[in-house]
């Protein structure tokens, strides 16, 4: 935060230290629920800021439980920057309809369903677990998991334990990465298969999965990047790729 500059916080319940620090440095703090807010129904939503209003907005094209919270924060940032970055209402509507964010709860078309998410800390993985749970029923979920050793790995995997049938843990090409053996230790009690890299882990999961199953790739930008380095994986029916 900087003195006299806007600082937008879209978290509905930010730590008290955020407001305290903003006051201490003289930042212009924009808080959700105070300086901007959103609401809506199943068809559309609306947003209000300090001066601007948007009505009858389409929902963001991104999937996930927190997308309205994120979008509301973005619109607040647009209003805060309006004197330097004027954005029309039409541009806002087009942006919501066309927005893409690869690697953030990204669902790759094909069978089995493939979900890519760079979630790598407990908070992000908790949100990922909610999003996965809302997708519907899948007989089995296979997880391709690679992560950094300096993360709280036990807490990272905890929200997904009830959802994952089999874990395909993998190494990553960075010294910070946990080894497959270390990841297996974290996942004690679960079905775990070790692999050298994310692509090998994904191919093994694809070979094991049926068309009605689901595969999740998560844990690090390195993990998702490892399976998308040559483009998005091409999926077909089970055991026939």
Secondary structure as GFF3:
##gff-version 3
##sequence-region A 1 241
A	DSSP	beta_strand	6	9	.	.	.	ID=ss1
A	DSSP	alpha_helix	16	25	.	.	.	ID=ss2
A	DSSP	beta_strand	28	31	.	.	.	ID=ss3
A	DSSP	beta_strand	37	40	.	.	.	ID=ss4
A	DSSP	beta_strand	45	48	.	.	.	ID=ss5
A	DSSP	beta_strand	53	57	.	.	.	ID=ss6
A	DSSP	alpha_helix	67	80	.	.	.	ID=ss7
A	DSSP	alpha_helix	89	98	.	.	.	ID=ss8
A	DSSP	beta_strand	106	108	.	.	.	ID=ss9
A	DSSP	beta_strand	113	117	.	.	.	ID=ss10
A	DSSP	alpha_helix	122	133	.	.	.	ID=ss11
A	DSSP	beta_strand	141	145	.	.	.	ID=ss12
A	DSSP	alpha_helix	153	158	.	.	.	ID=ss13
A	DSSP	beta_strand	166	170	.	.	.	ID=ss14
A	DSSP	alpha_helix	180	186	.	.	.	ID=ss15
A	DSSP	beta_strand	192	195	.	.	.	ID=ss16
A	DSSP	alpha_helix	198	208	.	.	.	ID=ss17
A	DSSP	beta_strand	214	218	.	.	.	ID=ss18
A	DSSP	alpha_helix	221	228	.	.	.	ID=ss19
###
